Amino acid sequence: MATMCFMHDQLESIWRALFYRTKAIRKLEMERGSHIPIVALTARAMSSDEAKCLEEGMDAYLTKPWCPPSFR
């Protein structure tokens, strides 16, 4: 079964929690030898935010509004 984790932020405290959760997931991956794609889904459309998400271990960064290709 394929798994993907979309992490949505709204408040600054949640933003920091997303980084914490990403690190926790990455640690579990190391122990289990697996990989779960983590995608930030945010209204924060700044290149510095994208860089921070990728630096913190997320796989991708999407800004809202976003619609999966199959929904178009």
C-alpha positions as CSV (number, residue, x, y, z in Angstrom):
1,M,0.0,0.0,0.0
2,A,1.4,3.4,-1.0
3,T,1.5,6.0,1.7
4,M,1.9,9.8,1.4
5,C,1.7,12.4,4.2
6,F,0.4,15.8,3.4
7,M,1.1,18.3,6.1
8,H,-0.9,21.5,6.2
9,D,0.0,24.5,8.2
10,Q,-2.0,27.5,9.5
11,L,-0.3,29.0,12.5
12,E,3.4,29.6,13.3
13,S,3.3,27.1,16.2
14,I,1.9,24.4,13.8
15,W,4.6,25.3,11.3
16,R,7.3,24.4,13.8
17,A,5.4,21.2,14.8
18,L,5.4,20.1,11.2
19,F,9.2,20.2,11.2
20,Y,9.2,18.2,14.4
21,R,6.9,15.6,13.0
22,T,8.9,15.4,9.8
23,K,12.0,14.6,11.8
24,A,10.2,12.0,13.8
25,I,8.9,10.3,10.6
26,R,12.4,10.4,9.1
27,K,13.8,8.7,12.2
28,L,11.2,5.9,12.0
29,E,12.1,5.5,8.3
30,M,15.8,4.9,9.2
31,E,14.8,2.3,11.7
32,R,12.3,0.5,9.4
33,G,14.1,1.0,6.1
34,S,11.1,2.7,4.4
35,H,10.2,6.0,3.0
36,I,7.0,8.1,3.3
37,P,6.8,11.1,1.0
38,I,6.0,14.2,3.0
39,V,4.5,17.2,1.2
40,A,4.0,20.6,2.8
41,L,0.7,22.1,1.7
42,T,0.7,25.8,2.7
43,A,-0.5,29.3,1.9
44,R,3.0,30.5,2.7
45,A,4.2,31.0,-0.8
46,M,7.7,32.3,-0.2
47,S,10.8,30.7,-1.6
48,S,12.5,30.8,1.8
49,D,9.6,28.7,3.2
50,E,10.0,26.1,0.5
51,A,13.8,26.0,1.1
52,K,13.1,25.5,4.9
53,C,10.6,22.6,4.3
54,L,13.1,20.8,2.0
55,E,15.9,21.5,4.4
56,E,13.9,20.0,7.2
57,G,13.4,16.7,5.3
58,M,10.1,17.2,3.4
59,D,10.0,15.8,-0.1
60,A,7.9,18.6,-1.8
61,Y,6.3,21.9,-1.2
62,L,2.9,22.9,-2.6
63,T,1.1,26.2,-2.2
64,K,-2.6,26.7,-1.9
65,P,-4.9,26.6,-3.7
66,W,-3.8,23.2,-5.1
67,C,-5.9,20.6,-6.8
68,P,-4.6,17.1,-7.7
69,P,-4.3,16.6,-11.4
70,S,-7.0,13.8,-11.3
71,F,-9.5,16.4,-9.9
72,R,-9.1,18.9,-12.7
